[in-house]
Amino acid sequence: MSIVLPLETRETARARLGLLTRRGLLARGMTDREIAAAVRRGDLRRVRPGSYVSAADWAERTRRLPGLHALAVSDAVGGGTMPLCAGTAAWVWALPRPARRRGTAEPVHLVNPAGPGARGRDWVLHRAAVPADEITRRGAYLLTTAPRTVVDVARDWPEVDAVAAVDAALLRGLTTEQELLETLDRHATVAGTPAVRRVLELADGRAESWLETCGRLAFAAGGLPPFVPQVELWLDDELLKVVDGWYGEAALAIEFDGRSKYLLAGPGDVQAEKRVEDLLRSVGIRFVRITYEMLIRGWSTLRERILRELAAGGPPTRVFGEHPRGTGKVRGRVAPDDGWLWRASDNLGGVGGPTGLAPTGGGR
């Protein structure tokens, strides 16, 4: 026998990734015995002690499990009143985050603007000043604003990851350089401020991926001249390619090949890209394609190759055009997580009214 949830409980949960709490279920007349039986049958899945989702919502939320866990912790620790912050807020804003060893989960980070900090098995409650205008809500999540989130993570994250987070936030228009500087100045006495200033100085919102950020920083650290990011290459009044980096005098294009680039590519995209590059090579443009492994394990060889290519110079006659872009372009379907289920009436897709049921003759 499947669990039958009160309608009001289902509606409240729908706007919170389907999260149900023991407290809420008991308040609607359910018993601990009913909850335990539903868990045993698999009708409910336990997120953490006292927090559950239905089996259907668990399956639907596979890619949002960090958010589901964050909501459960927020409800248990602060009754939903403590904003998510730091790395957890960065996840909600879909910013790139430092890699973690497989099997290790990042704790949920919350901030207490008016009380002491604390720590639990899977959460950290930070004590920090957070003005009201640095707190926002996105769907189900109460969290720090994008500028405050970026400044916070820049205090603690490794330099490459911190700069990549700033680059991504600027690229996607989540914040501006001015907003970041104003936010930092508000909290200039907090530990780590010099590190944040260095990160902001290194940032460039034209970078379109973590690897591009990493490559730009590696080039600078290795003493290579800076390249111009995101340059359009034209031939016969046709835009053929936008390269990740460009050395104009040498007509040398730099391309950073991350895994996501080819995961997002269609079946014929790789072949089409090769044909375009062959055409550009025929007019004197050279390419250096770079992977993460080359930056880490093959840096000496890569650096020597870049220097050789730069020394060789470009073609004496140029029939191609080069036009730097002022901004980068967001790749793929990157969007902040809003914490809603598809059945919610939030214009994000899906059908269903207050009951969550499809109308007659339609639906998924």
N, C-alpha and C positions, 0 to 999 in steps of 0.2 A: 504494500500500500504506500503510495507516494505521499510526501508531505504536502499539505495544503496550507499555503501561506495566506494570512489576512491580506486583503487587497491593499489597504493603506500601507502595510509593511512592504509589499512589493513595490509600490510606487515610490516610497522613500528610498529604498535600496537601489532602484533603477538609476538614480542620479548619482550614485556613489559606487559605480562598477559592480552593482549587485550586492554590496556588502551588507550583511545582516549581523546584528550583535545579540548576544544572549540577553542583555538588558532590554533591548527593543522587543525581542520575541516574547520575553516574559511579560512585558508591559501590555502586549496584545493578547494575552491569555494563554499562550503556549506554556508548556511545562518542560522542565529539564529532561524528563523521561522522553517526551516527544522529540526534543532536540537530539538526544543521544541516539534514539532509534533511527532518526533521519540520517545521522552521520554513519551509523552502522550499515544502513541500506545503500549508502552512497548518494542519497538525495541531496545532502549537504556536504560540502567540503570545508574542513577547518583551515582557515588562513593562519590563525594563531589562537591561543586560548581565549575563548569568548567571542571570536569573530568567525563568520561563516559566509559562504556563498552557495547558491544552488549549483548542482552539477552542470547544468546548461551554461550558466554564467561563468563558471570556472573554465570550461572549454573555450568559451568565446573570448576570455580575457588572457589567453596564453601569453601574448606579447605585452600585457600590462600588469603582470604579476608584481613588479616592483611598486607600481602605483597602488595596487590592491593592498599590499602589505603596508605601505605607507599610510593609507587611510585607516587601516586596522590599528596601527600603532598610535596614530594621532588621536583616534577615538579613545583608546585605552589610557594613554598617558596624560593627555590634556583635555579630554572631552571634546576634541575637535577644535579647540580654541588656540592651540599653539601652531604658528605657521611652520610649514616645511621650509627648510633652508639648505644651504651648502649643496652637497652632492645630490641630495634627494630632490631639491628644487631644480637643480640642473637637469635631472632626468625628466622632470615634468616639462621643462622648457626645451627638451630634446637637444641639449648641448652635448658635444662629445665629452666623454669622461675618461679618466685613466683606466687602463686595463687592469683587471683583477685576476688573480690566480683562479683557475677553474675550481669550483666547489666552495669558494669563499664569497659570502654575500656582504654587501656594504650595509652597515647599520642605517636605519632611518634617522635623518637629522632634522631636529626641530629646534626652534628658538623660543626662549622665554623672555620677553622684553621687560617683565616686571618682577621677576623672582629668581630663585637660585637655579643653577644647572643641575643636571643629574645624568645618570647613565644606567642602562639596563642591558639585558642580554642581546637585544637586537635594535637598540635605539640609543641615541645621544641627544640630550636636551641641553642646548647651549644657552648660556646666559650672555645676552648682548643687548645693547640699545638698538631698537628698531622703530623709527618714527612711523606713524600711521601711513604716510604716503609711500613707504617702502614695503608695504604689505598689500597684496592683491588676492583676488580669487579667480581661479580658472576652472570652470565647471565645478567638480567636487573638491578641488584642492584649494586650501588656504595656504599661501606661500609667499615668500619674499619676491619682490619684483625682479624682472630680468637684470636691471643694472645692479641691484644689491646682491643678487645671486652671483653674478660674474665677479664682483669685487670680493665677495666672501671666498669663493673657491680659489681666486688668484693668490690669496694669502697662504694657502696650504698645499696646493697641487704642485707637482713638478712643472718646471717652466714651460716645456713644450705643450703639455696638456692645458695649462692655464692660458697660454697664448692662443691655442686652438679654440678654446671656449670663447675667448673674446672675439676672435676672427669670425666664428660662427654666429655669435650674437649680432655683430655688426653687419655681416653679410645678409642675414635674414631680417634686418630691421627691427630686432627686438629692443635695441637700445642704440645710442649714439656715443661718440667719443666724449662729447660735452656732458652727457648724463653720467657717464662713468666717472669722469673727473669730479663732477659735483658730488656724486655719492661718496667717492673716496675722500674728498675734502671734509665731508661731514664727519667722517670717522678717522681722521688723520692720526689720532693718538693711539689707535688700536695696533697691536703687534702685527708685524708683517706689511705695514704700509709701504716701506721702501721697495719690497718685492713686487707689490701691486703696481707701483709706478713704473718699474722696469718692464713688467708685462705689458702695460698699456703702451709704452713707448715702442715695443716690438710688434704690436698688433697691426694687422692690415686686413681690413674687411673685404678685400678682393679675393682672398684665398677661398677656394671652394671645397676644400677637404682637409682633414687632419694631416694627411701626408704632405699636402702642399705647404702647410704651416711648418711641419717638421723639416721639410727640405729647405725652405727659406731660412730657417734658423741654423740648420747645419751648414749651409753655404756661408752664412755670415760668420759662424764660429770657426769655420775652416779657412777663413781669409779669402774666399772667392768674392769677386765683385757682385753686387746685387743685380738680379735680373728684374725686368719689368713684368709684373703679373698680368695675366689675362689680356693678351694682344691678339687682335684680329689680323689674319693674313688673307689678302685679297689678290685675285688674279683675273684679269680681263673683266673688271667691274663685278666680280662675283666673290662673295665671302666663302672661302673654302674651309677655314679652320680657325678656332680660337685656341691658342697654345697657353699652357699654364705659366710658362716663363719665357722671356725673350731677351736675347742679347742682340740689339739692333746692328751694331757695327760689324759683328761677326756673322749676322744672319743665322744665329744659333737658337733653335727652339728647345725648350726644356719641357718634358712631359712626365708627370708623376703618375705612375701606374699602381693605383691601389686596387684591392679586391672589389670594392663596391663599384668601381668604374665599369667592370665587366659583368658584374651581377646585374646592373641596371641596363646593360646594352642588349639590344635585340639581336636576333640570329644573324642579320646581315650587316650589323653596325661595324664589327671588327674588320670585315673585308672592305667595307666602304672607307673606313678610316685609313686602311693600308693604301688604297688606290689614291686617296687625297694626298697622303704623305709622299707617295712616289711622284706624283705630279709636282709637288712643291720642291722635292729634291732636284727635279729636272731643271728648276730655275735657280738653283744655288742655295737653297735653304737646307741646313743640316739639322738633324734631330738627335737628342740624347734622351732616352727613356729611362726613368729611374724608379726602382722599387724600394720598399722599406729595407729589405735585406742589403741592398747596395749602400744605403746610407749608414747602416750599422756595421755590417761585416766587411763590406768592400769599399769603405770610404777612401782609403789611400789611392786605390786604383781609379775610382770615380773622379776624385779631385784632379789627378794627373790628366785624365782624359779631358775634363772640362778646360783645364789650362791649355792643353794642346789645341783643342778646337777653337778657343778664343784667339790663340796666337796665329792661327791659320788665316783669320780674317774672312770677310764676306766676299761675294762676287763683285767684280768691278762694275758690271752693269746690272741694274735691278729693274725687273719688269713686274715685280710684285709690290703690293702696298701693305703697310703695317700701321695699324691703328689701335693704340692702347684703349682699353675700356676703363671707364671711371668706376664701375662697380662690377662685382662678380655675379654669378648666376647660381641660384640654389639648385642643387642636383637632387633628383628623386623626389619622393613625397615626404619630405621632412616637415613635421608639424608638431607643435607642443601638444602634449597629452591633455585632454580636457576632462577625463574621468567620467565620460558618459557612455552608456551602453547604446548600441545601435537602435534599440527599441524606443529610446527616449525621444521626445518630440523636440529635437534640438537642431534640426536642419542638417544633420550630418549623415543622413541616409537611414534607410530602414522604414518600416511602417508600423502602425499601431497607435491607438489612442490611449486614454487613461488606463485601460485594462491591459495594454501590451499585446492585444490580439489583433491580427490582421483583419481588415474589413472583408466582407464576403466577396469572393471572386478575385482576391489579390493577395499579395504578401509573399513573404519569403518561405 
